[in-house]
Amino acid sequence: MTKNRLSTHVKGLDEILQGGIPEGHIVLITGAPGTMKSTLGFSILYHNARTAGTNGLYLTLEQSKGSLVAHVESMGMSDAKAYKSISLFDMAALRKNLSFIKAEGSWNTLLKAYLTNLMESDPYQFLVIDSLNVLETLANFDARRTDLFYLFEWLKDLGATTFLLSETVGGPRGLGDSDEAFLADGIIHLSLYSVSDLDVQRRIRCVKMRATKHEMGSFALIWNGDSFEITRAVSVGRPAKLEAI
């Protein structure tokens, strides 16, 4: 069955994804530190909110709401109109609100109850969780493969198009055998590439996207003041050392 596609608002990326991300997909945004995973995730929410008033929820488990807002505004994403459709929650806010939930159970159970309540009271079309690594630590998974399976099933039931940010080192080949790679509908991998002894280029590659005929190659990822675009990458250098760890 054909799904509606939601724009990433990354110039050039939607074109290689047959128009965008299939609605309802769970997509991993992976990469090493410094590859702009958080900026990409927020940018998708921001530009959809700005252009179409699409509701988006950004859950940050690593940095405070104030720190995130300061960062994205410094990157040019400061249109007040967009923020009317974006909800931001950080770890401190979650701890405060979860304390009022009268359910018993693990942090994982309480988080699910809280987010389910949010989605029911104000449905969000986009959800970004930053990051899967911290969520896994907080949830204290006992059986990783099984717990991830139920997490992904729960995210599917929420009905939003979800982006899970995941910090990785190594090239995209290392993603193929991970449990989350099998469960995710899509994988967008960000990397650093040394184009000379002095310059490093950010690159983006769609490793996987179900229900989509997409290109498999890497593209240069460029920030244009308030949005991303991709261009054809030319390999004249070598992968940055960070990506070879």
ROKEDO-155804 format. One record per residue (C-alpha): y, x, z; residue number from 1. Coordinates in steps of 0.5 Angstrom, whole numbers, always signed. Example, Ala and Ser with C-alpha at 12.3 -4.5 7.8 and 13.67 -1.06 7.14 Angstrom:
<sites>
+-------+-------+-------+-----+
|    c2 |    c1 |    c3 | pos |
+-------+-------+-------+-----+
|    -9 |   +25 |   +16 |   1 |
|    -2 |   +27 |   +14 |   2 |
+-------+-------+-------+-----+
</sites>
This chain:
<sites>
+-------+-------+-------+-----+
|    c2 |    c1 |    c3 | pos |
+-------+-------+-------+-----+
|    +0 |    +0 |    +0 |   1 |
|    +7 |    +3 |    -2 |   2 |
|   +11 |    +4 |    +4 |   3 |
|   +19 |    +4 |    +4 |   4 |
|   +22 |   +11 |    +4 |   5 |
|   +27 |   +14 |    +9 |   6 |
|   +32 |   +19 |    +7 |   7 |
|   +33 |   +26 |   +10 |   8 |
|   +40 |   +27 |    +7 |   9 |
|   +38 |   +34 |    +6 |  10 |
|   +40 |   +35 |    -1 |  11 |
|   +34 |   +37 |    -6 |  12 |
|   +29 |   +35 |    -1 |  13 |
|   +29 |   +28 |    -2 |  14 |
|   +28 |   +29 |    -9 |  15 |
|   +21 |   +33 |    -8 |  16 |
|   +19 |   +28 |    -3 |  17 |
|   +19 |   +22 |    -8 |  18 |
|   +25 |   +19 |    -5 |  19 |
|   +24 |   +21 |    +3 |  20 |
|   +20 |   +20 |    +8 |  21 |
|   +15 |   +14 |    +8 |  22 |
|   +17 |    +9 |   +14 |  23 |
|   +13 |   +10 |   +20 |  24 |
|   +10 |   +17 |   +19 |  25 |
|    +9 |   +22 |   +24 |  26 |
|   +12 |   +28 |   +22 |  27 |
|   +12 |   +35 |   +25 |  28 |
|   +18 |   +40 |   +24 |  29 |
|   +15 |   +47 |   +26 |  30 |
|   +18 |   +54 |   +26 |  31 |
|   +20 |   +60 |   +30 |  32 |
|   +26 |   +60 |   +34 |  33 |
|   +32 |   +60 |   +30 |  34 |
|   +30 |   +56 |   +24 |  35 |
|   +34 |   +50 |   +26 |  36 |
|   +29 |   +45 |   +28 |  37 |
|   +33 |   +41 |   +33 |  38 |
|   +39 |   +41 |   +28 |  39 |
|   +35 |   +39 |   +22 |  40 |
|   +32 |   +33 |   +27 |  41 |
|   +38 |   +31 |   +29 |  42 |
|   +42 |   +31 |   +22 |  43 |
|   +37 |   +26 |   +20 |  44 |
|   +38 |   +21 |   +25 |  45 |
|   +46 |   +23 |   +25 |  46 |
|   +47 |   +22 |   +17 |  47 |
|   +42 |   +16 |   +17 |  48 |
|   +46 |   +13 |   +23 |  49 |
|   +53 |   +15 |   +19 |  50 |
|   +51 |   +12 |   +12 |  51 |
|   +47 |    +6 |   +14 |  52 |
|   +48 |    +5 |   +22 |  53 |
|   +41 |    +6 |   +23 |  54 |
|   +39 |    +6 |   +30 |  55 |
|   +36 |   +13 |   +32 |  56 |
|   +33 |   +16 |   +39 |  57 |
|   +33 |   +23 |   +40 |  58 |
|   +29 |   +25 |   +46 |  59 |
|   +31 |   +33 |   +49 |  60 |
|   +26 |   +36 |   +54 |  61 |
|   +29 |   +43 |   +53 |  62 |
|   +36 |   +42 |   +53 |  63 |
|   +41 |   +38 |   +57 |  64 |
|   +45 |   +32 |   +53 |  65 |
|   +51 |   +35 |   +54 |  66 |
|   +49 |   +42 |   +51 |  67 |
|   +46 |   +38 |   +45 |  68 |
|   +52 |   +34 |   +43 |  69 |
|   +56 |   +41 |   +44 |  70 |
|   +52 |   +44 |   +39 |  71 |
|   +51 |   +39 |   +34 |  72 |
|   +59 |   +37 |   +34 |  73 |
|   +60 |   +45 |   +33 |  74 |
|   +56 |   +44 |   +27 |  75 |
|   +60 |   +39 |   +24 |  76 |
|   +56 |   +33 |   +26 |  77 |
|   +62 |   +29 |   +30 |  78 |
|   +63 |   +23 |   +27 |  79 |
|   +64 |   +18 |   +32 |  80 |
|   +61 |   +12 |   +28 |  81 |
|   +55 |   +15 |   +27 |  82 |
|   +54 |   +16 |   +35 |  83 |
|   +54 |    +8 |   +36 |  84 |
|   +47 |    +8 |   +33 |  85 |
|   +44 |   +14 |   +36 |  86 |
|   +42 |   +14 |   +43 |  87 |
|   +41 |   +21 |   +47 |  88 |
|   +36 |   +22 |   +53 |  89 |
|   +35 |   +29 |   +56 |  90 |
|   +30 |   +31 |   +62 |  91 |
|   +35 |   +29 |   +67 |  92 |
|   +36 |   +22 |   +65 |  93 |
|   +29 |   +21 |   +64 |  94 |
|   +27 |   +23 |   +71 |  95 |
|   +33 |   +19 |   +74 |  96 |
|   +30 |   +13 |   +70 |  97 |
|   +23 |   +14 |   +71 |  98 |
|   +24 |   +14 |   +78 |  99 |
|   +26 |    +6 |   +78 | 100 |
|   +19 |    +5 |   +74 | 101 |
|   +14 |    +2 |   +79 | 102 |
|    +8 |    +3 |   +75 | 103 |
|    +3 |    +8 |   +78 | 104 |
|    +0 |   +14 |   +74 | 105 |
|    +2 |   +21 |   +71 | 106 |
|    +8 |   +23 |   +68 | 107 |
|    +5 |   +22 |   +61 | 108 |
|    +4 |   +15 |   +63 | 109 |
|   +11 |   +13 |   +66 | 110 |
|   +14 |   +17 |   +60 | 111 |
|   +10 |   +12 |   +55 | 112 |
|   +12 |    +6 |   +59 | 113 |
|   +19 |    +8 |   +59 | 114 |
|   +20 |    +9 |   +52 | 115 |
|   +16 |    +3 |   +50 | 116 |
|   +21 |    -1 |   +54 | 117 |
|   +27 |    +2 |   +50 | 118 |
|   +24 |    +1 |   +44 | 119 |
|   +22 |    -7 |   +45 | 120 |
|   +30 |    -8 |   +48 | 121 |
|   +33 |    -4 |   +42 | 122 |
|   +28 |    -2 |   +37 | 123 |
|   +30 |    +5 |   +34 | 124 |
|   +28 |    +6 |   +26 | 125 |
|   +28 |   +14 |   +28 | 126 |
|   +25 |   +18 |   +34 | 127 |
|   +26 |   +25 |   +35 | 128 |
|   +22 |   +29 |   +41 | 129 |
|   +24 |   +36 |   +42 | 130 |
|   +19 |   +38 |   +43 | 131 |
|   +12 |   +37 |   +43 | 132 |
|   +10 |   +44 |   +47 | 133 |
|   +14 |   +41 |   +53 | 134 |
|   +12 |   +34 |   +52 | 135 |
|    +4 |   +37 |   +52 | 136 |
|    +6 |   +42 |   +58 | 137 |
|    +9 |   +36 |   +62 | 138 |
|    +4 |   +31 |   +61 | 139 |
|    -2 |   +36 |   +63 | 140 |
|    -7 |   +35 |   +58 | 141 |
|   -14 |   +35 |   +60 | 142 |
|   -17 |   +35 |   +54 | 143 |
|   -12 |   +37 |   +48 | 144 |
|   -15 |   +34 |   +42 | 145 |
|   -17 |   +27 |   +45 | 146 |
|   -10 |   +27 |   +49 | 147 |
|    -6 |   +28 |   +43 | 148 |
|   -10 |   +23 |   +39 | 149 |
|    -8 |   +18 |   +44 | 150 |
|    -1 |   +20 |   +44 | 151 |
|    -1 |   +20 |   +36 | 152 |
|    -4 |   +13 |   +36 | 153 |
|    +1 |   +11 |   +41 | 154 |
|    +7 |   +13 |   +37 | 155 |
|    +4 |   +10 |   +31 | 156 |
|    +4 |    +3 |   +35 | 157 |
|   +12 |    +4 |   +37 | 158 |
|   +13 |    +3 |   +29 | 159 |
|   +19 |    +8 |   +29 | 160 |
|   +19 |   +14 |   +24 | 161 |
|   +18 |   +20 |   +29 | 162 |
|   +19 |   +27 |   +28 | 163 |
|   +16 |   +32 |   +33 | 164 |
|   +19 |   +39 |   +34 | 165 |
|   +14 |   +44 |   +35 | 166 |
|   +15 |   +51 |   +36 | 167 |
|   +11 |   +56 |   +33 | 168 |
|   +10 |   +63 |   +30 | 169 |
|    +6 |   +66 |   +24 | 170 |
|    +6 |   +63 |   +17 | 171 |
|    +4 |   +56 |   +15 | 172 |
|    -3 |   +58 |   +14 | 173 |
|    -3 |   +58 |   +22 | 174 |
|    -2 |   +50 |   +22 | 175 |
|    -8 |   +48 |   +18 | 176 |
|   -13 |   +49 |   +24 | 177 |
|    -9 |   +46 |   +30 | 178 |
|   -10 |   +39 |   +32 | 179 |
|    -3 |   +36 |   +31 | 180 |
|    -4 |   +38 |   +24 | 181 |
|   -10 |   +34 |   +23 | 182 |
|    -6 |   +28 |   +26 | 183 |
|    +1 |   +28 |   +23 | 184 |
|    +2 |   +25 |   +17 | 185 |
|    +7 |   +30 |   +15 | 186 |
|    +9 |   +38 |   +16 | 187 |
|   +15 |   +41 |   +15 | 188 |
|   +15 |   +48 |   +16 | 189 |
|   +22 |   +52 |   +17 | 190 |
|   +21 |   +60 |   +17 | 191 |
|   +26 |   +66 |   +17 | 192 |
|   +25 |   +71 |   +11 | 193 |
|   +28 |   +78 |   +10 | 194 |
|   +32 |   +78 |    +3 | 195 |
|   +34 |   +85 |    +5 | 196 |
|   +35 |   +90 |   +10 | 197 |
|   +41 |   +86 |   +13 | 198 |
|   +40 |   +79 |   +11 | 199 |
|   +35 |   +74 |   +13 | 200 |
|   +34 |   +67 |   +10 | 201 |
|   +32 |   +60 |   +13 | 202 |
|   +27 |   +57 |    +9 | 203 |
|   +23 |   +50 |    +9 | 204 |
|   +17 |   +48 |    +6 | 205 |
|   +13 |   +41 |    +6 | 206 |
|    +6 |   +43 |    +8 | 207 |
|    +3 |   +36 |    +8 | 208 |
|    +6 |   +29 |    +7 | 209 |
|    +1 |   +23 |    +6 | 210 |
|    +2 |   +18 |    +1 | 211 |
|    +7 |   +23 |    -3 | 212 |
|    +6 |   +28 |    -9 | 213 |
|   +11 |   +34 |    -6 | 214 |
|   +12 |   +41 |    -8 | 215 |
|    +8 |   +46 |    -4 | 216 |
|   +13 |   +52 |    -5 | 217 |
|   +18 |   +54 |    +0 | 218 |
|   +26 |   +53 |    -1 | 219 |
|   +32 |   +56 |    +1 | 220 |
|   +35 |   +52 |    +7 | 221 |
|   +42 |   +52 |    +7 | 222 |
|   +47 |   +49 |   +12 | 223 |
|   +54 |   +46 |    +9 | 224 |
|   +58 |   +45 |   +14 | 225 |
|   +56 |   +38 |   +16 | 226 |
|   +49 |   +38 |   +13 | 227 |
|   +43 |   +41 |    +9 | 228 |
|   +41 |   +43 |    +2 | 229 |
|   +35 |   +46 |    -1 | 230 |
|   +35 |   +51 |    -7 | 231 |
|   +30 |   +54 |   -10 | 232 |
|   +28 |   +61 |    -7 | 233 |
|   +27 |   +67 |   -10 | 234 |
|   +22 |   +72 |    -6 | 235 |
|   +25 |   +79 |    -7 | 236 |
|   +24 |   +81 |    +1 | 237 |
|   +19 |   +80 |    +6 | 238 |
|   +18 |   +75 |   +12 | 239 |
|   +22 |   +77 |   +18 | 240 |
|   +19 |   +80 |   +23 | 241 |
|   +19 |   +74 |   +28 | 242 |
|   +15 |   +70 |   +23 | 243 |
|   +10 |   +76 |   +23 | 244 |
|    +8 |   +76 |   +30 | 245 |
+-------+-------+-------+-----+
</sites>
